Amino acid sequence: MVDEPPAAKPCPICGKPMVEKYKPFCSSRCADVDLHRWLTGAYAIPVTEEDDEDGEEPSLAPAPPRER
């Protein structure tokens, strides 16, 4: 019984087979397209902003140490 390598995922931009040199893309062009999308904000991680109960902005200062 011989283990076969897992099937390579297709290029996330165009769907062609992945090329090891440009992994996970198929070409330099698709890698550049992906980079352009990141740099222009086409890809964004959704964030939900929570309102503070008293309406004030949370402090960015570190919390004081706890007393024992």
PLY file of the C-alpha trace (Angstrom):
ply
format ascii 1.0
element vertex 68
property float x
property float y
property float z
element edge 67
property int vertex1
property int vertex2
end_header
0.00 0.00 0.00
1.55 3.29 -1.13
0.48 6.61 0.37
-0.42 9.07 -2.35
0.39 12.75 -1.79
-2.63 14.87 -0.99
-4.16 16.60 -3.99
-2.81 20.12 -4.44
-5.32 22.87 -3.91
-6.05 25.04 -6.93
-4.87 28.63 -7.19
-7.22 30.79 -5.06
-7.27 33.51 -7.74
-7.90 31.65 -11.01
-8.44 28.00 -10.06
-5.54 26.59 -12.13
-3.24 24.00 -10.53
-0.82 25.41 -7.96
2.87 25.74 -8.89
5.34 25.03 -6.07
7.45 28.11 -6.87
4.46 30.44 -6.36
2.65 28.40 -3.70
-0.31 28.71 -3.12
-0.71 30.44 -6.49
-0.15 29.22 -10.05
1.93 32.17 -11.22
3.60 35.43 -10.30
0.63 37.25 -11.83
-1.89 35.61 -9.47
0.40 36.29 -6.49
0.55 39.96 -7.53
-3.23 40.12 -7.94
-3.64 38.78 -4.40
-1.08 41.25 -3.01
-2.87 44.13 -4.76
-6.19 43.08 -3.22
-4.63 43.11 0.26
-2.93 46.47 -0.23
-6.05 48.19 -1.59
-8.31 46.87 1.18
-10.34 44.52 -1.02
-9.72 41.86 1.61
-10.77 42.87 5.09
-11.29 41.03 8.33
-14.75 41.89 9.68
-14.74 43.54 13.08
-17.64 44.18 15.38
-17.17 47.21 17.55
-18.64 46.95 21.00
-19.96 50.10 22.65
-18.81 50.66 26.19
-21.69 50.77 28.69
-20.89 54.31 29.83
-20.14 55.54 26.32
-16.50 56.34 27.06
-13.57 55.15 25.01
-11.64 52.32 26.70
-8.31 53.31 28.18
-5.20 52.10 26.38
-3.17 52.33 29.60
-2.21 49.02 31.22
-4.32 47.89 34.14
-2.82 48.57 37.58
-1.36 45.53 39.35
-3.75 43.59 41.58
-3.20 43.69 45.31
-2.81 40.38 47.13
0 1
1 2
2 3
3 4
4 5
5 6
6 7
7 8
8 9
9 10
10 11
11 12
12 13
13 14
14 15
15 16
16 17
17 18
18 19
19 20
20 21
21 22
22 23
23 24
24 25
25 26
26 27
27 28
28 29
29 30
30 31
31 32
32 33
33 34
34 35
35 36
36 37
37 38
38 39
39 40
40 41
41 42
42 43
43 44
44 45
45 46
46 47
47 48
48 49
49 50
50 51
51 52
52 53
53 54
54 55
55 56
56 57
57 58
58 59
59 60
60 61
61 62
62 63
63 64
64 65
65 66
66 67
